[in-house]
Amino acid sequence: MQPQASSGHVASYYAASANSGPQRPPLSGDVECDICVVGAGFTGISAALHLAERGHRVVVLESVAIGFGASGRNGGQIVNSYSRDIDVIEQQNGAETARALGAMAFEGNQIIRQRIAQYDINCDLKEGNLFAACNKKQWEGLKEQKALWERYGHQELELLEGDEVQREIGSERYVGALVDHSGGHLHPLNLVLGQAAALEALGGKIFEHSPVTRLEHGEPVTLHTPQGRVTALRVVMAGNAYMQGLLPKLEGKSMPCGTQIITTEPLSAELATRLLPNDKAVEDCNYLLDYYRLTADNRLLYGGGVNYGGQESASIEAAIRPKMLTTFPELKDVRVDYAWSGNFLLTLNRLPQFGRINSNVYYAQGYSGHGVTCSHLAGKLVAETISGEEARFEAFAQISHLPMPGGRLLRVPLSAMGAWFYAMRDRLAV
């Protein structure tokens, strides 16, 4: 088990640098509301805030603390589109679905910026992110990605080839890069904490350390916690990889996966500028990708790898530091101050799962490692469909999701074998 910070979060850089806020008590006794949201991460808080803005009485139940899961542990990168891009969506689901999802592919980052501006959220927002190609095949793929995104109206893109990459990344590892000037990076835990405060200012209630132990379907729905009970006309299930047991029919169609991050000691201004001259976030184009960025206090935050099934590494630093040194050998003597992991929810087709159960229990989950922007979009779409505007939510809800191969016992080894195959393809550039 990873050590816990005093807030209940894992002992990460984010928890250590989180903005101060009130302690939310556990639910005690009986509460009634219009909508109960289960999970206080990006999906849940985004949905709750949109719903409160529409005048609904909202209660949020969180099993540990706001942003405890992936929302408070991720790489902090604002990356557009989905884990499977629009061309793959068209191949698998048809032109109509591709058009609908393509029209929303760049909305998540706009929602994030609107929230930050409207509610004056201090979360270290910085502009720009890059996709970096490690070989010629990946470089050709970035050219295709640029053309695809431009076809769907996204024009804030720039290709860099060869030595031009050095303008943005102080590494010789890459043959090219695609800059998305509309992307960016930020402190994700502070982003979700800021939105939670905005929700409470609108009258929403958040109860931490209040895991849902039982869900009674009906009209209304009753949700039980260790010390209380909520009766709600509608429910939004937004626990993602941390919601095992509450929606058993969905569990076979997804799998928790872990990713790992380290954060260095603060770097000198000269060294930080040499590594990332324009302070943009970076992810490479490998199947098991590396991602990194500078924090507000000039630490290098570096993540990568996937643990299928969500198991923790014996040593996160031992797993990630070699990746960091492959990219930036000059950091060999730099101290690592923080190392942590967290789970995201993977689906077989890498597309998010939206839907409803019994007409009044909604769910949105399974962003497959692409959740910062898509979860904010999900929250908005949940609020729309509950308010009677169903078309955009339904564009996701009608996508078919198959069970993970191998069932609960074999899905981890089979997924790991598949990942090994694609990792070898990356190395051989085939």
Stockholm file with secondary structure:
# STOCKHOLM 1.0

chainA/1-430         MQPQASSGHVASYYAASANSGPQRPPLSGDVECDICVVGAGFTGISAALHLAERGHRVVVLESVAIGFGASGRNGGQIVNSYSRDIDVIEQQNGAETARALGAMAFEGNQIIRQRIAQYDINCDLKEGNLFAACNKKQWEGLKEQKALWERYGHQELELLEGDEVQREIGSERYVGALVDHSGGHLHPLNLVLGQAAALEALGGKIFEHSPVTRLEHGEPVTLHTPQGRVTALRVVMAGNAYMQGLLPKLEGKSMPCGTQIITTEPLSAELATRLLPNDKAVEDCNYLLDYYRLTADNRLLYGGGVNYGGQESASIEAAIRPKMLTTFPELKDVRVDYAWSGNFLLTLNRLPQFGRINSNVYYAQGYSGHGVTCSHLAGKLVAETISGEEARFEAFAQISHLPMPGGRLLRVPLSAMGAWFYAMRDRLAV
#=GR chainA/1-430 SS CCCBCTTSSBSCHHHHTCCCCCCCCCCCEEEEEEEEEECCSHHHHHHHHHHHHTTCCEEEECSSSTTCSGGGTSCCEECCSCSSCHHHHHHHHCHHHHHHHHTTTTHHHHHHHHHHHHHTCCSCCEEEEEEEESSHHHHHHHHHHHHHHHHTTCCCEEEEEGGGGGGTCCCSSCSEEEEEEEEEECCHHHHHHHHHHHHHHTTCEEESSCCCCEEECSSSEEEECSSEEEEEEEEEECCGGGCTTTSHHHHTTEEEEEEEEEEESCCCHHHHHHHSTTCCEEEESSSSCEEEEECTTSCEEEEEEEEETSCCCSCHHHHHHHHHHHHCGGGTTCCEEEEEEEEEEEETTSSCEEEEETTTEEEEECCTTCHHHHHHHHHHHHHHHHTTCCHHHHHHHTSCCCCCTTHHHHHHHHHHHHHHHHHHHHHHTC
#=GC SS_cons         CCCBCTTSSBSCHHHHTCCCCCCCCCCCEEEEEEEEEECCSHHHHHHHHHHHHTTCCEEEECSSSTTCSGGGTSCCEECCSCSSCHHHHHHHHCHHHHHHHHTTTTHHHHHHHHHHHHHTCCSCCEEEEEEEESSHHHHHHHHHHHHHHHHTTCCCEEEEEGGGGGGTCCCSSCSEEEEEEEEEECCHHHHHHHHHHHHHHTTCEEESSCCCCEEECSSSEEEECSSEEEEEEEEEECCGGGCTTTSHHHHTTEEEEEEEEEEESCCCHHHHHHHSTTCCEEEESSSSCEEEEECTTSCEEEEEEEEETSCCCSCHHHHHHHHHHHHCGGGTTCCEEEEEEEEEEEETTSSCEEEEETTTEEEEECCTTCHHHHHHHHHHHHHHHHTTCCHHHHHHHTSCCCCCTTHHHHHHHHHHHHHHHHHHHHHHTC
//
